[in-house]
Structure formats: structure tokens, C-alpha cells
Amino acid sequence: MEESIGVLTLIKESFGLKEVDIRTYSPLTLAYIGDAVYDLIFRSVVVQRGNAPANKLHHQTIRYVKAPAQALLVEKIMEELTPEELAVYKRGKNAKPYTMAKNATMAEYKKATGLEALVGYLYLTDQMERVLELVQSGLHKLERE
């Protein structure tokens, strides 16, 4: 069986990007890329569930990616995080944000930023399976409530 190549590896190879020590990245940089990865996960899930007008797809996706939803999800997976993952989450959560999310409390926004930083970190360290495992676990726990 042929091993699949991750999308990050393909991007690096296609654009001739060199390896970078992501430990030097700020937590907000990790959150920046993590936000996009997290959004892509839920856009993919929503689109795979069926063809629909873009506006409807957008509204279905927003339910999952808005800061209050991210805050709830991360609360459900806290006990599953490794010490390293927890440290990355806390760095993101404690970062000084330059903006504030609409329709979210500061506490929700900080938790969401921590989650996005964790997702960004895992993505940039080629641990996409772990990202999906955590997101799926959080969703399952939320859906059982």
C-alpha cells in the first residue's frame, strides 16, 4: 500500500519552501493557519453532506467555526490533549489578540484562538490525523449532549 503525502508536504515541494522551526512562530501565527485548516475541515464536511447553494453551505459551516462553537469544542477535548498540545493551546489562549470576534465573549474568543493555535501547530508538524481525531472527538461529545 502506497503511503499518502500530506497536503503540507505537497505545498512545500511545489513552492520550494524550506523547513522552518515552528517553535519560533508566535501563537497568533499558529492560530492564523489553524483557523484556515479548521475552516477547511468543516467546509469539507458540509460540502460532502450534499450539494447546496453557497449561502446555505456558509451558514451550515458557520455553526461550527464561530468562536463560541470552537470554545465549546475545545472544552470537550481538554482531557485528551497531551502535555505538549496543552502547552500550545495555552500559548494561543493567552496571546494578546489584535481583534475581537463578533458575537463572542472575550473568554470564548481566547479559547477559540487557543484551539486554532493548536490546530495550526498540529498541521505544521504534519499531524493532520491528530487534528481530525480531536475535532471528531469534540463533535461527538457535543452531539451527545
Residue pairs with C-beta under 8 A, 6 or more apart in sequence:
6 126
6 128
7 128
8 123
8 124
8 126
8 128
9 126
11 17
12 19
22 30
22 121
22 124
22 125
25 124
26 95
27 88
27 91
27 92
27 94
27 95
27 113
27 117
28 92
28 95
28 97
28 98
28 113
28 117
29 120
30 88
30 91
30 92
30 116
30 117
30 118
30 120
30 121
30 124
31 92
31 95
31 113
31 114
31 116
31 117
31 120
32 116
32 120
33 120
33 123
33 124
34 92
34 115
34 116
34 117
34 118
34 119
34 120
34 121
34 123
35 116
35 119
35 120
37 119
37 120
37 123
37 131
38 65
38 70
38 115
38 116
38 119
38 135
39 61
39 65
41 131
41 132
41 135
42 61
42 64
42 65
43 57
43 61
45 64
46 57
46 60
46 61
47 57
52 60
63 69
64 139
66 101
66 103
66 104
67 101
67 103
67 104
67 108
67 109
67 111
67 112
68 103
68 104
68 105
68 108
68 112
70 108
70 111
70 112
70 115
70 116
71 104
71 107
71 108
71 109
71 111
71 112
71 115
72 142
73 115
73 135
73 138
73 139
73 142
74 89
74 111
74 112
74 114
74 115
74 118
74 138
75 111
76 137
76 138
76 141
76 142
77 134
77 137
77 138
77 141
78 86
80 134
80 137
81 89
81 118
81 134
85 118
85 121
85 122
88 117
88 118
88 121
89 114
89 115
89 117
89 118
90 114
91 114
91 117
92 113
92 114
92 115
92 116
92 117
92 118
93 110
93 111
93 113
93 114
93 117
94 110
94 114
95 113
95 117
97 109
97 110
97 113
100 106
100 109
101 108
101 109
101 112
104 112
118 134
119 131
119 135
122 128
122 130
122 131
122 134
123 131
